[in-house]
Amino acid sequence: MKKLIILFLFLMLIPFSVEAVDCRWNLYDSFRNTSLNTYLWNETLDWESWPMLSYHSVEPTRGVYSTSQFNTSNSGVLLTLNTTFRPGERVQYGFSYNSGEGNRLSRIFINGIPLDIRMRDIDHYNCNNYATCGNIGYWNGESEWGNTLGWYFMKVVFGNDTAEIILKRPDGSIKAYATRHLIPPYTFGVSTRTGHNGIARYDYYPFQVCKLME
């Protein structure tokens, strides 16, 4: 299992182009503690969801933060990094979309706002006529970003007032998007959310952060 995690961390660096940056990549959390490290993370409800998911816990033998909703419920959990990001810094992680029925999604939060909501209400992006975008799953229709079970890799690059999101999907295709009108320092989190008719399982793998060298 240790070899698999090392291989996974190495593969995380492959999907994206090599960049000349003045930041240094470090492992943020390997999810190897017996419980969630509250020094590194803040675990709260996702927007407009209650209660929390049926299951949201670190599984140290697998090196994942696992989230599941077993029965249909308007539930969610948001996992926010207890660090902020400056322009030029980045974060990346992998996750597996294992199963789901009804309304369910995985999405990221930047400065406390879900990306799919930012895209709709701030960027005024029309999702190319899909039901939703900026998330992985299904919510009253297909997401432009994907609803295919499998492995995903997410990287976020923070700019002066932007965040560029780069997503590699299970078929190897890349989805890129830049959201604007942001004010640093930036916060970042990931969430799993289900609607009243939804069940789901998403697993999140070790996070890496690239911080500017002082």
C-alpha positions in Angstrom: 0.0 0.0 0.0 2.9 2.4 0.8 4.3 1.9 -2.7 0.9 2.6 -4.2 0.6 5.9 -2.4 4.1 6.9 -3.5 3.2 6.0 -7.1 0.0 8.0 -6.7 1.8 11.1 -5.5 4.2 10.8 -8.4 1.4 10.4 -10.9 -0.3 13.5 -9.6 2.6 15.6 -11.0 2.3 14.1 -14.5 -1.1 15.2 -15.9 -0.2 18.8 -16.0 2.4 20.7 -18.0 5.7 21.6 -16.4 5.7 25.1 -15.1 8.6 27.5 -14.2 7.4 28.7 -10.8 9.0 29.9 -7.6 7.1 27.7 -5.4 7.9 24.3 -3.8 5.6 21.3 -3.7 5.1 19.7 -0.4 2.8 17.0 0.9 0.0 18.7 2.9 -1.6 15.6 4.3 -1.2 11.9 3.6 -4.4 10.9 5.5 -2.4 8.4 7.5 -3.5 9.6 11.0 -6.1 7.6 12.7 -8.4 10.6 12.7 -8.7 13.8 10.7 -5.8 16.2 11.6 -7.7 19.3 12.8 -4.5 21.3 12.7 -4.6 20.9 8.9 -8.3 20.8 8.3 -11.7 22.4 9.2 -14.6 20.0 8.6 -18.1 21.7 8.3 -21.3 21.4 6.4 -21.5 22.1 2.7 -23.8 25.1 1.7 -27.5 24.5 2.2 -27.1 20.9 3.4 -28.2 19.3 6.7 -27.1 17.0 8.2 -23.5 15.9 7.5 -23.0 12.9 5.3 -23.5 9.4 6.7 -19.8 8.8 6.6 -16.9 11.2 6.5 -13.6 9.9 7.9 -9.9 9.3 7.3 -9.1 5.7 6.4 -5.4 5.6 7.3 -4.8 2.1 5.9 -5.9 3.4 2.5 -4.5 6.9 2.8 -7.8 8.6 1.9 -10.5 10.9 3.3 -13.6 8.9 2.5 -17.1 10.4 2.1 -20.4 8.5 1.6 -24.1 9.1 1.9 -25.9 5.7 2.4 -29.5 6.8 2.4 -31.1 9.6 0.3 -30.7 12.8 2.1 -29.9 16.5 1.5 -26.5 16.1 3.2 -22.9 17.3 2.7 -19.5 17.9 4.2 -16.9 20.5 3.4 -13.2 20.0 4.1 -11.3 23.2 4.1 -7.5 23.5 4.3 -6.3 25.5 7.4 -3.9 27.5 5.2 -4.3 30.3 2.8 -2.8 30.8 -0.7 -1.1 33.8 -2.3 -0.9 34.6 -6.0 1.5 32.1 -7.5 0.7 29.3 -5.1 -1.2 26.1 -5.9 -2.9 23.1 -4.6 -3.6 19.7 -6.1 -5.1 16.4 -5.2 -6.7 13.3 -6.7 -10.1 11.8 -5.9 -12.2 8.8 -7.0 -15.8 9.0 -7.9 -17.0 5.6 -6.8 -20.8 5.5 -7.0 -23.9 7.7 -6.9 -27.6 7.9 -7.6 -29.9 10.9 -7.7 -28.4 14.4 -7.1 -24.8 14.1 -5.9 -21.6 16.0 -6.6 -18.0 16.7 -5.6 -17.0 20.4 -5.8 -14.4 22.8 -4.7 -14.8 26.0 -2.6 -12.6 29.1 -3.1 -12.9 31.9 -0.6 -15.9 30.2 0.9 -18.0 30.0 -2.3 -18.6 26.8 -4.3 -17.1 26.9 -7.7 -20.3 25.9 -9.5 -22.1 28.8 -7.8 -19.3 31.2 -8.6 -19.4 30.2 -12.3 -23.2 30.7 -12.4 -23.7 33.9 -10.3 -20.3 35.7 -10.6 -18.7 34.6 -13.8 -22.1 34.3 -15.6 -21.0 31.1 -17.3 -23.8 29.2 -19.1 -22.3 25.7 -18.7 -22.7 25.2 -22.5 -26.3 24.2 -21.9 -25.5 21.5 -19.4 -27.6 21.4 -16.2 -24.5 22.4 -14.1 -20.7 22.8 -14.3 -17.8 23.3 -12.0 -18.5 20.0 -10.2 -18.3 16.3 -10.8 -21.6 14.4 -10.6 -25.2 14.9 -11.4 -27.6 17.6 -10.2 -31.0 17.8 -11.9 -29.0 16.8 -15.1 -25.5 16.1 -16.3 -22.5 18.3 -15.3 -20.4 19.8 -18.1 -17.3 18.7 -16.1 -18.3 15.0 -15.9 -20.4 12.3 -14.3 -18.2 9.3 -15.1 -17.1 7.0 -12.3 -13.4 6.8 -11.9 -10.2 8.7 -11.1 -9.9 12.5 -11.3 -7.0 14.9 -10.7 -7.5 18.5 -9.7 -5.0 21.3 -9.7 -5.7 25.0 -8.8 -3.3 27.8 -9.7 -3.9 31.1 -7.9 -3.3 34.4 -9.7 -3.6 38.0 -8.7 -7.4 38.0 -8.8 -8.0 34.6 -10.4 -7.9 30.9 -9.8 -7.2 28.6 -12.8 -8.7 25.1 -12.3 -7.3 22.2 -14.3 -9.1 18.9 -14.1 -8.0 15.6 -15.6 -10.9 13.2 -16.1 -11.0 9.4 -16.2 -10.7 9.3 -20.0 -7.6 11.4 -19.9 -9.3 14.6 -21.2 -8.5 17.9 -19.6 -11.0 20.6 -18.5 -9.6 24.0 -17.7 -11.4 27.1 -16.4 -10.4 30.4 -14.8 -12.7 32.1 -12.3 -12.1 35.8 -11.6 -12.8 38.7 -9.3 -11.1 37.0 -6.3 -9.3 38.8 -3.5 -6.2 37.2 -1.9 -5.4 35.6 0.4 -7.4 32.6 -0.9 -9.0 29.8 1.0 -9.6 26.4 -0.5 -11.8 23.4 0.3 -13.5 20.3 -1.2 -16.9 19.0 -0.6 -19.2 16.0 -1.2 -22.9 16.9 -1.4 -26.1 15.0 -2.0 -29.7 16.2 -2.7 -32.9 14.9 -1.2 -32.9 12.0 -3.6 -29.1 11.4 -3.6 -26.6 8.9 -2.4 -22.9 8.9 -3.3 -19.3 7.9 -2.5 -16.2 9.9 -3.2 -12.7 9.3 -1.8 -10.1 12.1 -1.6 -6.4 11.2 -1.8 -3.4 13.0 -0.4 -3.2 16.8 -1.0 -0.1 18.7 -2.1 0.5 22.4 -1.9 3.0 24.6 -3.7 4.0 27.5 -1.5 6.1 30.4 -2.5 9.7 30.3 -1.2 10.4 33.2 1.2 
